[in-house]
Amino acid sequence: MNIQLTGWLLACLCYLQIACASPAPSVQLAKVYQAQQPVSHYLVSEKFDGVRAVWNGQQLLTRTGQVIHAPAWFTSELPDMELDGELWAGYQNFEFVSAVVRRHEASEQDWRQIHYLIFDAPSVAVPFAQRYDVYSQLIDQLVQPHVRAVPQYRFTTKAELDEFFEQVLARGGEGVMLHERQALHQAGRSSAILKYKPYFDAEAEVLAHLPGKGKYQGMMGAIRVKTPQGIVFKIGSGFTDDQRREPPPIGSQVTYRYQGVTKFGKPRFARFLRVRQSL
């Protein structure tokens, strides 16, 4: 094959890669709830621990723009408009959903266990309360059991919010979300959407595996990690025995939860949640 033809083929391949790539969707990211405004200014919903998925009118994408290879039946009835939501398969099933989403050819049985829970319609240029009316009515008309609009509730007092918050935690949920009723969709980190959780979560890089003692003799006892801010600390709880036998690889990113920080900036009561996957 001559050099000119080889160059032409490479150019075609590069073009196809660019053409098939999808730009990352302009998702809205939540800040932490700190009673910024009266509770009555928000619509409140349960926060589901799933995989973020944006429907761009043609295909499902992760928040980084990677195509989610869902079966045709899963998305065939979705409307020709942008939707934002979570792929969810029940409480404590994040790892299962994450694994299914990463496969190009996941089994029919696996996808039958997953629901698409819609919590916004970014392309509808009206305040959130009106957006909710628009997309929830559209979803109701689909009559697709696996596609649901996340119910939004209105409370007038902090006591009512806290009662709902406790109900969510009691059934295994991880917290609630507060959407400012009169806010337009804003891409990026925004105070128009807030998360209210019993703990914080964050990511850190694994630096080392520390040996276990006692019942964990011969296994990993803790991992030493470093935050993006350069804070180094240990995480020793939250691991299963299998994870202690095969700990998160050095250099990988893990998600952990914690309750505030010390005066030195180190997370208090840090607990391992999962290895962070690139989605």
N, C-alpha and C positions, 0 to 999 in steps of 0.2 A: 504494500500500500504506500503510495507516495506521500510526501510530507504535506502537500497542499490539501489532499483529501483527508488526511488525518486531522489537520487543523480545522477543516470544515466540520468534521464529525464532532470534535471537541466543542466547537462553538455551538453546534446544535444541542449537545448535551447540556451545556451551561444554560442555554436559553430555556430548555425544558425544565431544568431545576428551578430557575427563577420564576417561570410561568406557573409551576405547580406549587411554589411556596406561597403561604398565606400570611399577610401582615398580621402582627399581633393585634387582637381586638383592643379597643380603648375601654378597658374595664374601670369601674369605680371601686376604690379601695377604702375600707372603713378605718376611722379613727376610734379611739377608746372612749366609751361613754363616761362622762364626768359631770352629768347633770347640767350640760351647757344651756339648755332651754327647758321650759316646763314640759312635762311628759305629754301634755295635750298637743304639742307641736309635732308629734311624731306618729307614724304608724309603726306598729311593733310586730315582729314575727320571730318564730323560732330560728335559730342558727343551726343549719345542718352540716355535719362533718362529712362532706362529700368531695368530689372532684369538680372544680369550677369548669363550666362548659358554656360557651357562647355559640348560639345559633345565628349565623350571619345571613340567613335566608336561603342558603344553599347547602351548607355543611356545618357540622359541629367542630368547634376549635377549642383548644385549651387556651388559657390566658396568655400563653407565650406564642400562640399562633399555629401550634401543631394540629394537624387534622386528627380527629377522633374517628376511627373506622367503625362507626355504629352500623348495624344492619339496616338495610333500606326501610324495612317496616318501622324501625324505631323513629325515623325522622320524616317519613313520607307525608304525614298529615300536618307537619308544623307550618305555620303561616310564613308568607314571604315578607318577613320583617325580622329585625334583630331582637333576640331574646337572650337574657343572662340568667344562669341558674346553676344548680348543682346536680351532678349525677350521684345518686344516693341509693344504697341497698340496705338500709336499716342501721340501727345503732351499733357502734363498734365494728363496722364493716368497711372502714375506709381502705384498708390494705387490699381487700378483695376488689373493690371498684377500681382502685389505682392500677392493679394488675390487669384487669379486663381492658381498661382504657389504653394501656400501653401495647396491647396486642393488635396486630393488623387483621387477624382472623380469629377473633374470640368466638367461643361457642354460642350457639343459639340459647342454650340453657342458661349460660351466664348472663347474657343480656336480658333475659326474661326476668331476672331478679332485680334489675336496675330501674329506677324511676328518674325522670328528668323533672326536677323541682324548680319552677320558674319564679324568680324574685324581682325581675325588672325587664323593661323593654327600652333599652337605651336610645333607640332612634325616634321614639315618640317624644316630640319637643314640647311637653307640657309638664307641670309640677307632678311629683311622684304620686300623690293621691289620685290624680286623673289618669296617670299612666297605669296604675294598678287596676282601675276600672276597665281600661281598654284591654290590657293583655289578659286579665282574669276572665273577662267575658269571652274572648277569643279561645282561650284554653278550654273553658267549659263547653264551647260549641264543638270542639274536636271529638269528644267522646272517646278519648284515648286513655285508658286506665293508667298507663305508665307516664303520662305527661300531666303534671298538676301545677297549678298556681299556688305558691306558698301563701296560706292565709295571713292577712294583715289585720291587726287589731288596734283599736284606739282606746287608750286609757287616759284618765284625767288626773290621777294622782300617782306619786312615787310608790305608795303602798300597793296600788293595783298592779303596777309594773313589777314590783318585787314578788307579788303573789304568782304572777304568770311565770316569772323567772324561776321560782322554786318548783313550779309544776313541770317546767321543761327539764330541769336538772333531775327531778325525781323519776322521770321516764327514760333517763339516759342521755338526754340532750346535753350540748356543751355550752349553751347560752342563748342570748337573744340578740336581734338586730333592731336598730331604731332608724327608720327612714324619715327624714324631715319632710313633712307633708307638702310643703310649698316649694321644695327645692327642685330645680331642673337637674338632669343628669350631668355629672361633672366627672370627666375622666381623671384618673389618678387618685391620690389620697385626698379624701374630702370629709369635711365635718358634716356633710349632708347625710352621711350614713355612718352609724356608730355601732360598735359591738360592745355588748355587756356580758362579761364572762366572770366566773368565779376565780379565774386565774389568767395570767398572761401566757402567751406562747411566742417562741422565737426560734431562730436557726443558729447553728454553730458548726464549725468544722472540727472533725475528729482528729486529734493530734497523736493520741497514744491509747493503748489498752493497758489497764492496770490489773495485776493479778488478784484473783479472789482469795478469800480466806474462809475457814470454817466449812460450811456446806457448799461454798462456791470454790473450794480448793480445786485447782486444775482448770478453772474456767475464768472468764473475765469478771472482775469484781466491779470495775468502774471504767469509764472512759474520760480522758482529759480532752477538753474541747476549747476552742477559741471563738469568740463572737466577732462579727464584722468590726466592732469597735476595739478589738484587741484584748478584751477581757478573757483571761484563762481561768477555768475552773473545772471541777469534776462532776460527773453525773453517775450516780451509783444505784439509782432505783428506777423502777418502771420496766425493767428487762424481764423477758421470759427466760427459762433455762436454755431453750434453743438459741435465743439471741446471745446468751452468755457464752455458749459453746462456739457460736459463729457471730462475733460482734460486728458492728458496723465498720466497714473498711476504713483504714487510715486515709484521710483526705476527703472522705464523704461528708455530706451535709446531713445533720440530724435536726429534727424538730423536738424541742423540749418545752415543758411548761414550768412555770415558777410563780411565786407569790411575792412580788416586790423585789427590791435589791438591798444589799447591805450598804453601809457608808462608803465601802470601797468599790461599789458598782457591780458586785457579783450577785447573780440571781439567788434568791432564797428558796429553799426547798425544791431545787431543780429536779425534774423527773422526766425520763426519756419517754417520748411518744412514738416516734417512728423515724426511719431513714427517709430523708426528703428526696422525692423522685423529681426528675426534670420533666415537667409536663407543660 
